[in-house]
Amino acid sequence: MLVSIQDLRSIQERCEIGELVQRLDVSIDRLTVIWDTDTGSLRRIFKNLKQAISTRVDSFEIHDNVRDDVFTLAKDFNEYDSINIIFFQLSTYGGEQLIRIDFNPNTLKEFDGMKVWRQLMYFARLNSLTVRLSRFDLAFDILNRPEIVNLQHIKGGVTHKVFYGRGGELETKYWGSSGSNVQVRLYDKNKEIIAHKREEKLDLAVNPFWWRLEFQLRTKAIGEEMVQDIMNRLDNFGFYKLDHIRVEQRAFTIIFLNNPELLSLAFPNLKSDSIKKKKTRVRKLLREETNQFAEELKEVLIQNLPKLNTELQLLVGEFLNLENK
């Protein structure tokens, strides 16, 4: 039975929030693996890769693209419905050819794709390919905490974009640009699942509120220090009560937290340097609050490091390890 966005909203409105079980979890949500070589032709290797997969995969299909440098390993449900498991592309960056492989580890495991992935890693070793990550997404699942829509970010110099649904409800928040080393996305996971028609993954009776805070790390941000980097970034996210902010400063603080781009319009008598100094003072005051939410996320990350490392070992061998330094 298909579930609509309106069905989701109706369930959320009827539920007793105080009776819901709140939970946090963390997982690897997406990886982009790059293959490279100092010897041989990557175009030839890419062609051989496609042929090797075509002859060995069971219960999966190869979806060709109009271009010969792109194809997808997919799971077909029927003539009209399928889901992408692994995306392959022969790309060119700065005049250099690379093989790009993009996938969601959770989807890979859900549809028993680990056998195929092991064959891919064997193919890489057989062809003496260099393996590295160019994207690593770490996702915090935030269950039954509807107040998450009020999550604020207080670090300066970070691009902030907000998208709303047709009913005016928050749908997605972005911190950081798409081209930056780290971009953070907060979005309604239940709504995404409904949009993708994957209702079997929903449990609205238990988790009517399911949001995801996703850290998207790209090449320069991926390495041994990235766990500590994520934990440092978590300190910039929180819920702020403003009780300790003086009354005359609260209007500035509220606009700073919600629409910082409007500060110059709201306070036309303040010069840009004055606004910058006031923002610095506000951040300092906000950091004086105990950021319980950030501490909870850090704790769940530390607790799950062994599990995350085990998963990385299965997916990309030993070239990347997550450590809390």
N, C-alpha and C positions, 0 to 999 in steps of 0.2 A: 504494500500500500504506500503510495507516494505521500510524503509529508511536505506541506507548504510552509513558507515563512510565517503565514498567518497562524497556522497550527502551532508553530513554535512559540509565537508571541502569546497565544491563548493559554498554552501550558504554563508558560512563565508567569502570566498574570494570576493564574489559579493556585500556583504552588505556595506552600508555606515555607518561606525562605529559612526560618529558624529551625526547621526540621531537616533541612538538607545537610548531607555530609560534605564538608569542604575538604578538598584534597589538592595537592600539588604533585606534579610529576615532571620529569625531564627526559628528553630523548633526542637522538640524532634524526633530523627531519629531512635533510637533503644533502647530497654530496655531489660535487662535480670533480671527476677524476681526469687528469690530463696525462696522456701518453706521449712520449717523445723519444727520439732516437738520434744518435750521432752518425749512424751508418744506415744505409738502405733508404728506400723510398717509402715514405709514410702513406702515399696514395696507394701503392701496391699492397702495403700491409693492411690498409683500411679495406681494400677490396677482398683480400684474403680473409680478413676478420668476418666480413659479412657472409662469405661463402661458408666459413667454418660454423658460424652460428646457424645458418640455414639448414645445414645437414645434421645438426646435433640437438636442436631444441625440441622438446616435447611439450605439447599443450600450449605453446606460444606461437605467435605469428609474426612475420617480418612485414612491417608496413613501409613501403617504399615512398620516397618523396620524388617530386619532379626532378630535383637536383640529385646528381649521383653521389654527392658528398654528405648526404643525410639519410638515415633510416632509423626506425624505431622497433624495438621488441615490445610486442603488445599482447595482452590477454583479451581475446574476443569472447564476448558473452553471447552475442547473436549477430545477425546481419547488420544491425544498426548501432550496437553498443559495444564499446571496448574501453580498456584502460591502458595507458602507456606504462610500461615497466622500466625500460631503459632507453634513453635517447642517445644516439651516436651521431657525431659530426666530425668531419675533417675540416678543421678551421685554419685560418691564417691570421696570425698576430704578429705585427711588425715585420711582415715579409717571411715569417717562419711558420711552417706547417706543424699542426698539433692535432692529435686525436682527442676529442672531448667526449666524455661519457657522463651523462647526467641521470640521476635516479634518486628515488626516495627509498631508503633502507626498509622502512616499515611496509611499504607496498611490495617491495621485493620479497620480503619474508611472508607477507600475507598470501601471496600467490605462488609460494614454493619456488622462488626464483634463485635460491642460493646455489643450487647445482649449476645453473647457467653462469652465475657470477664466479664461481670457482673455476669454471672452464675459461672464462675471460682472463682471470689472473694468471692461469697457466699459459694461455696464449701470449700474454705480455712477457712472462719470463722466457718462454720459448723463443721469442723474437728480440730478446735483450732490450726491452723497452724501459725507459725511465718512467716511474709512476710517481705522481704528486697530486696534491689537492689544490684546486683553485677556488673552491667554494665549500663551506662547511656551515650548515644550519643547525643550531642548537635551539630546541623548542621547549619552553616551559608551559605545561598544560595547567590551567587554573580553573578548577571545577567548583561551581556553585558559590562564586563570589561575585555577584552582580555589580558590586561597587568598583570592580576593575575598570569600568568605563571612566572612572574619575582618576585613573592613574596619571600622575604628572611626572615630567622630566625637567630637571632644574639646571643641567649643565649648559653653559653658554656656547654659542657658535655652532649649534646643531640645527639643521633643517628640520622643520616639523610640519607634516601634512596630515589633515584629517578628512576622512570621507564618511558621508552619512548615507543611510538607506533612504528609500522612497518615503518612509514614514517619519523621517527626521531622526531616527535612532543612529547612534554611533555604529559604524560598520568596521572601519579600519583606521589605525593611526600609524604613521611612519615617523621615525626619528632617524635622520641621516639621509643623504642622497643615494640614489641607485648606483652611482659611480664611486661611492666612498668605500673604504676598506671594511667598514662595519655599518650595517643598516639594521635597525630594530623595527619589527612590525608587531602590532597588537591587533588581533582580529577575532571575530566571532567564528569559532570552529564549527559549531552546530550549523550555522548559516552556510558556511562553505560546503559542508557535507551535503546539505539539502540541495544546494546549487549544482553539485556534481552528481546528484541522484545516487548517492551511496547510503541510503537510509538504513541499511543493515548495520552500519557502524554507530547509529544513534541509540541512546538509551535515555530518552527524555524524561522518563519517570524518575530515574536516579540522578541524571545530570542535565537538568533543563538549562543550566548556564555552563557553557564550556567555551572558554577563551584561551587563546594561545599567544604567548609573548615569545617572539622568535628572533634570535640573534643570527643575522646572516653575515658570516665572515668570509672575506675574499682574500686572495693570495697573500698579500703582505701582512694580514692579521692572523694567518694560520701558522701555528708553531707551538713550541713548548710553553710559551707564556700565555697562551690564549685563555686558559681557565682563569688565571689571575686577572687577566684583562677583562673578562666578562664579569667577574666578581666586583671589580672596581667600577665597571659601568652600571652594575645593579644599584650601587649606592646613589646613583642619580635618579632612580625611580622610586616613587613613594606616594603616600596619601598625606596631605598636609592640612591640619586643622586651623591654623592661623591664630589660635588663642593667644599666643605670646607675641603676636605682631600688634604694634600700636595701632589704634583705630585710624589715625591719619595716614598710616602706611598700607592699610588693608586694600583699598581700592587699587593702588598701584600693584600690590602683590597678586591680587585676583586676576588682573589683566595680564600681568607677567606670566602667570601659570597657564592661562587659557588662550590668550590671544596676544602674545608679545609683540607681534607686528603692528598692533594698534596703539602701542604706548605713546608714540609721537603724536597721534591724533587725539588721544585722551588727555594728554598733558602737553598742549602746544606751547606752554610757557617754559618748558624745560628744554634745554639744548641737548644735543645728542650725547655730549660728554657727561652731562648730569644724569641722563637716563641710564647710561652705561654704569656710572658709579652707584646709582640706586639699585640697579639689578644685581651688582656684586654684593651690596649689603644685604639685599633680600635673600640671595642664595646662602649667605653665611648664616642668617637667622633661621632659614628653613633647615639647614644641615644640623642645627642644634637639636632638632626634634629626633626622637628615637625612631629610626626607620625599620619598624618591625617587619614590614612586608619584604624589604630587601634581604633582611637576615633570614627569613623563611626560605626564600629562593636560593640563597647561598647554601643553606643547610641541605636542601634537597639535592643540589648539585654535588656537594661533597659526598653525600651518602651514595649517590649513583655513579660516581666516577669508576668504580670497578666494573660495573655493568657496561658503561659507555666504552671503556677501554677494551673490554672483551669483544664488543661489537665491532670496534674499529679494527681489531686484530683479524677478525673474520673477513672484513671488507677490503682492507688495504694493507694487510701485512703489518710489519713492525716499523714502518717509516714515520708514523706519527703516534705519539702517546700523550694522553691528557694527564696533566699533573697539577696538583694544587700546591704552588710554591709560596 
